[in-house]
Amino acid sequence: FLDGLIDYEKIGIPSSAGVAGGGSSSSSKGFDLTKMRRLLGALGDPHKQLKVVHVAGTKGKGSVVTLLSNILTRSGYKVGTYTSPHMFDICERILVGSGGAAAAASAAVSEQQWEDLAQQAAAAAQKMTEPSPGSSSSSRP
């Protein structure tokens, strides 16, 4: 399922991204978040239940994330991290908890968990393509 999706890390973000009127939900060339918002809505908007620290920049992100993760964990928070790109395997990107390399290996999202998440997303996307009751046309994601 995931291999069939567009990977903007590999192909780059479209030049119309972030440009007013540059993307529309019906354009395959645009970079519009309408479809993603609809998918998240179909999944119950799980992102709205999270408190997030977004670390960006050119250097030191890994160190900052590790430092913040340790501080927050020791302060009693449950901490998860997402890093990109991964070093060896895509499952390294999402970790929950901390405690060094051994703990990170056991905290990584497993292949089965990735598959379960992909199936949930695929089911929600499929529902988005089905016509609503009383509607004569389908709404595409």
N, C-alpha and C positions, 0 to 999 in steps of 0.2 A: 504493500500500500504506500509506504513512505517513498519508495524509489520512484513512484509514478508522479510525484509532486514536483513543482518547480523549486529548485534550490538556488535562492538568490545569493548564497555565499559563493557558489561556483560561477554563476553567470553574471553576477553584479546586479545592482539595483537599477531599474529602468530610469532613464534620464528625466522622465516626467514625474518621478516620485517627489512629493512635497510641493509640486508646482500647482498653484490654484488652477483648477480646470484641466490639469494635466492627465488625470486618470478618471475613468468612469467605471462603474461596476459592470458595464457591459463590454468594456474594452479589454482585449487580451493583452494589449501593450501597456495599459495603465497600471498604476500601483495604488490600488484603492483598498482601504481596510473594511469596506462594507461587508464583504463576504466573511472575513474573519470575525467581525462583530456579530454577524448572524449565526455563525458556527458556535462562537462562545455563548451566545444566548441560548442556542439549542442544547448546549451542555450545562446550562444553569449558571452562566457567568462565574465560573470558579475563580477567575482572577480578581474579582471584587472582594473576595474573602481573605486576601493576602496582604500583608504589610511587606513592602519591597524596598530594598536599597539597590539602586542601579549604579554600577561602577563602570565608567567609561573613560577613555583616554588612550594615549599611545604607549605609555610605559607604566609598569607597576600595578596593573590591575590584579594580577594573581596574588601579589603580596598584600594588597589592600583587602581583597576578598578573604584571604586567610586570616588576616588580623581581625577584621570585623566579625567573621564567623566565630573565631575563638572568644572574642569579647562577649558577643551575644550569647553563645552557648554557655559560657561560665556565668552569665547573668541570669540563666534559667530559661532562655528562649530556645525553641526548637528551630533550628536553622537548616535551610536547604540552599544549595548553590547550583547555578547553571553557568557553565563556562563554554566558550566556543572560540576557536575550534578545539576539538578533542585531540589528545596526543596519539592514542592507539585505537580506541574503540568508541563508537558513539555513546555507549552506555556510561562512559566516564563523565559526560557533560552534566548530568544531574546527580547530585549527591545530597543525602539528608543526614545530618549529624556531622561530627568531626572526630578527631583523634588520631590523625596521622594516616600513613599509606594503608596500613592493615585495615583500619576502620573504614577508610574511603572505599576500599575494594569491596567490603561487605555492604556498604551503604549505597553503592551504585545501583541505578535502576537496572533490573535484570532484563534479559531478552523477552521473557514472558510478560513482564510489566509493560515494556514497550509495545508488545503485540496487543495486550489488553487495551492500552491507551489508544493505539491506532484503530482497533475495532470499534471502540466507543466513538471516536471522531468520525470514522467511516459511516457508522449508523446514523449519527447526527447529520452528517452531510447528505446522506441518502434521504432522510426525512425532509430536508430542505428542498430537494428536487421533486418531491411528490406534490401533486396538486392538492390544495387545501379543499376541504369539503365544500361543495357548492361552487367551486371555481372551475372554469373550463380550460384554463391554461396553467402550465406548471411554472413555478418560480425557480429559476436556476441559482445555485450557490455562487 
